[in-house]
Amino acid sequence: MNFPHATAIVTLLALLAYVWMGVRVGAARRTSGIDAPAMSGDPMLERYLRVQGNTLEWLPIFLGSLWLFAHYWGDLPAAILGLVWIVGRVLYALGYSAAADKRELGFMVQLVATAVLLFGALGKAVLVMLG
């Protein structure tokens, strides 16, 4: 098997999306005037922090599933699903930043992408093991 270059690129793009979310937290801190270590006091800052925190919570599930899916199903299918995940996280970030009740579409997009990666990798691993 060749190295999964597309999956590597998507991994790096996902990490860059996470960096972008962190930069947005910093900008929200400046706008709100709330310095670290405070985490509350401005609804906008709190939403940006939740976007970043929730994304961090999903990254290990996504990245592990992405790479195992790439191993079992191939580089390109994994990369495409990884891009869907990134789009979902960006939609989530933009929606949640506007209002907490606007986060659902992006969350559902990334949830479906993660579920396909996770259960696709698990299912194929079990099939290969049972041989």
C-alpha positions in Angstrom: 0.0 0.0 0.0 1.3 3.4 -0.9 1.4 6.1 1.7 -2.0 7.8 1.9 -1.0 11.3 0.9 -4.6 12.6 0.5 -5.4 11.5 4.0 -2.3 13.2 5.3 -3.3 16.4 3.6 -6.8 16.2 5.0 -5.3 15.6 8.5 -3.2 18.7 8.2 -6.2 20.7 6.9 -8.3 19.5 9.9 -5.5 20.7 12.2 -5.4 24.0 10.4 -9.1 24.3 10.9 -8.5 23.8 14.6 -5.8 26.4 14.6 -8.3 28.8 12.9 -10.8 28.2 15.7 -8.1 29.0 18.3 -7.3 32.3 16.5 -11.0 33.1 16.6 -11.0 32.6 20.4 -8.1 35.0 20.7 -9.9 37.6 18.6 -13.1 37.1 20.6 -11.0 37.7 23.8 -9.7 41.0 22.4 -13.2 42.1 21.2 -14.8 41.2 24.6 -11.9 42.5 26.7 -11.9 39.3 28.7 -8.3 38.2 29.3 -7.1 34.6 30.1 -7.6 32.7 32.3 -11.2 33.9 32.4 -13.5 31.7 30.4 -16.9 33.4 30.8 -18.5 36.8 30.9 -19.3 37.3 27.3 -21.7 35.1 25.3 -19.7 35.5 22.1 -16.4 34.4 23.7 -18.2 31.5 25.4 -19.5 30.2 22.1 -16.1 30.5 20.4 -14.6 28.6 23.3 -17.2 25.9 23.0 -16.5 25.5 19.3 -12.8 25.1 20.0 -13.4 22.8 22.9 -16.0 20.6 21.1 -13.7 20.3 18.1 -10.9 19.2 20.4 -13.2 16.6 21.9 -13.9 15.2 18.4 -10.4 15.3 17.0 -9.1 12.0 18.5 -12.2 10.1 17.4 -12.0 11.6 13.9 -8.3 11.3 13.3 -8.0 7.7 14.6 -11.1 6.7 12.5 -9.8 8.6 9.4 -6.4 6.8 9.4 -7.9 3.4 10.0 -10.5 3.9 7.4 -7.7 4.9 4.9 -5.8 1.7 5.8 -8.8 -0.5 5.2 -10.8 1.3 2.5 -8.2 3.4 0.7 -6.8 6.9 0.7 -9.2 8.7 -1.5 -12.5 7.6 0.2 -11.0 8.5 3.6 -9.8 11.9 2.4 -13.3 12.6 0.9 -15.0 11.7 4.2 -12.3 13.8 6.0 -13.1 16.8 3.9 -16.8 16.3 4.7 -15.8 16.3 8.4 -13.9 19.6 8.0 -16.8 21.2 6.2 -19.1 20.1 9.0 -16.8 21.5 11.7 -16.5 24.9 9.8 -20.3 25.0 9.5 -20.6 24.2 13.1 -18.1 26.9 14.0 -19.8 29.6 11.9 -23.3 28.6 13.1 -22.4 28.4 16.7 -20.5 31.7 16.6 -23.7 33.4 15.3 -26.0 31.7 17.8 -25.9 28.5 19.9 -29.1 27.2 18.2 -27.4 27.4 14.7 -24.8 24.7 15.4 -26.9 21.7 14.5 -26.3 21.4 10.8 -22.6 21.5 11.1 -22.6 19.1 14.0 -24.7 16.6 12.2 -22.5 16.7 9.0 -19.4 16.0 11.1 -21.2 13.3 13.1 -22.2 11.4 10.0 -18.7 11.7 8.5 -17.2 10.4 11.8 -19.7 7.6 12.1 -19.0 6.4 8.5 -15.2 6.5 9.2 -15.5 4.9 12.6 -17.9 2.1 11.8 -16.5 1.6 8.3 -13.0 1.0 9.8 -14.3 -1.2 12.6 -16.5 -3.3 10.3 -13.6 -3.9 7.8 -11.2 -4.7 10.6 -13.6 -7.3 12.0 -14.1 -8.8 8.5 -10.4 -9.0 7.8 -9.8 -10.5 11.2 -12.5 -13.2 10.6 -10.9 -13.7 7.2 
